[in-house]
Amino acid sequence: MKEKKLLIVDDQNGIRILLCEVFNSEGYQTFQASNGKLALEIVHEEKPDLILLDMKIPGMDGLEILKHIKDIDPETKVIMMTAYGELDMIKEATDLGALQHFTKPFDIDELRVAVREQLCNGLSV
C-alpha cells in the first residue's frame, strides 16, 4: 500500500513538529509549512492526501489557503485547526470543503482517529 502523504500547515513550529512526530510514527509521510506560499508549493509538488490546516496564519490566512488548495485539486481532503473557534470562519471553511475542524488545544488521539478515518477508510466523519 502506498504511503499516505500528510501536509501540516501551522505558523507555530512546536505544533508542526509534534504533529509530524505523531503522524510519522503512524506511518504517514509528512510535510510541513509555516505559511501559505510554502503550503501551496508543497500541494503542487507533493499532492498530499490530507492537509491539516491552521485557520490563523500571518499573511495568507487558512481560509484563503483553503480556497487555493481547492482550486488546485477540489478532491484534496482538508481538516482545519483553530485556537479561536470562530463559528463564522468554521462555517465558511466547511462551505469551502473542509471536512472537519479541531479547536486547539485538541486531543491528539481524536485527531489521529480523524486522520486515519479520512485517509484509510475514505469516510466522511
C-alpha positions as CSV (number, residue, x, y, z in Angstrom):
1,M,0.0,0.0,0.0
2,K,1.3,3.5,-0.9
3,E,2.4,5.6,2.0
4,K,-0.1,8.4,2.5
5,K,1.1,12.0,2.4
6,L,0.1,14.4,5.1
7,L,0.8,18.2,5.0
8,I,0.7,20.1,8.3
9,V,0.3,23.9,7.9
10,D,0.7,25.9,11.0
11,D,2.8,29.0,11.9
12,Q,3.7,27.5,15.3
13,N,6.8,25.4,14.9
14,G,6.1,23.3,18.0
15,I,2.7,22.2,16.7
16,R,4.2,21.3,13.3
17,I,7.0,19.3,15.0
18,L,4.6,17.5,17.3
19,L,2.1,16.6,14.6
20,C,4.9,15.4,12.3
21,E,6.3,13.1,15.0
22,V,2.9,11.7,15.8
23,F,2.0,11.0,12.2
24,N,5.4,9.8,11.1
25,S,5.1,7.2,13.9
26,E,1.8,6.2,12.4
27,G,3.4,5.5,9.0
28,Y,2.5,8.6,7.1
29,Q,4.9,10.7,5.0
30,T,4.6,14.2,6.5
31,F,5.4,17.6,5.1
32,Q,5.2,20.9,6.9
33,A,4.7,24.5,6.0
34,S,4.7,27.6,8.2
35,N,3.0,29.8,5.7
36,G,0.5,29.8,2.8
37,K,3.1,30.2,0.0
38,L,5.1,27.2,1.1
39,A,2.0,25.2,1.7
40,L,0.7,25.8,-1.9
41,E,4.2,24.9,-3.3
42,I,4.0,21.6,-1.4
43,V,0.4,20.9,-2.6
44,H,1.6,21.4,-6.2
45,E,4.7,19.3,-5.9
46,E,3.7,16.5,-3.5
47,K,-0.1,16.3,-3.9
48,P,-0.8,15.4,-0.3
49,D,-3.6,13.0,0.5
50,L,-4.7,15.2,3.5
51,I,-3.9,18.6,4.9
52,L,-4.1,19.7,8.5
53,L,-4.5,23.5,8.1
54,D,-4.4,26.2,10.8
55,M,-7.1,28.8,10.4
56,K,-5.0,31.8,11.6
57,I,-1.7,32.1,9.7
58,P,0.1,35.5,9.2
59,G,0.0,36.7,5.6
60,M,-2.4,34.3,3.9
61,D,-5.0,33.0,6.4
62,G,-6.3,29.5,6.4
63,L,-9.5,30.3,4.5
64,E,-7.5,31.8,1.7
65,I,-5.1,28.9,1.6
66,L,-8.1,26.5,1.6
67,K,-9.6,28.3,-1.4
68,H,-6.3,28.0,-3.3
69,I,-5.9,24.3,-2.3
70,K,-9.4,23.6,-3.7
71,D,-8.6,25.5,-6.9
72,I,-5.5,23.2,-7.4
73,D,-7.4,20.0,-6.6
74,P,-11.0,20.1,-5.4
75,E,-10.7,16.5,-4.1
76,T,-7.9,17.3,-1.6
77,K,-9.0,16.4,1.9
78,V,-8.6,19.2,4.5
79,I,-9.1,19.3,8.3
80,M,-9.0,22.7,9.8
81,M,-7.4,23.6,13.1
82,T,-8.1,26.8,15.1
83,A,-7.4,28.2,18.5
84,Y,-10.2,30.6,18.2
85,G,-13.3,28.6,17.4
86,E,-15.0,31.4,15.5
87,L,-18.2,29.9,14.2
88,D,-18.4,32.1,11.1
89,M,-14.9,31.1,9.9
90,I,-15.6,27.4,10.7
91,K,-18.8,27.6,8.7
92,E,-17.0,29.2,5.8
93,A,-14.3,26.6,5.9
94,T,-16.9,23.9,5.8
95,D,-18.7,25.6,2.9
96,L,-15.3,25.7,1.1
97,G,-14.9,21.9,1.5
98,A,-13.1,21.4,4.8
99,L,-14.1,18.0,6.2
100,Q,-13.7,18.7,9.9
101,H,-12.3,21.2,12.3
102,F,-10.4,20.8,15.6
103,T,-10.2,23.5,18.3
104,K,-6.7,24.0,19.9
105,P,-5.7,22.6,22.2
106,F,-7.1,19.4,20.7
107,D,-7.0,15.8,21.8
108,I,-4.2,14.3,19.8
109,D,-5.9,10.9,19.9
110,E,-9.1,12.3,18.4
111,L,-7.1,14.0,15.6
112,R,-5.2,10.7,14.9
113,V,-8.6,8.9,14.6
114,A,-9.9,11.6,12.3
115,V,-6.9,11.4,10.0
116,R,-6.9,7.6,9.9
117,E,-10.6,7.6,9.0
118,Q,-10.2,10.2,6.3
119,L,-7.1,8.5,4.8
120,C,-7.6,4.8,5.4
121,N,-11.3,4.4,5.1
122,G,-12.1,7.4,3.0
123,L,-15.1,8.1,5.3
124,S,-16.5,11.5,5.9
125,V,-16.8,12.0,9.7
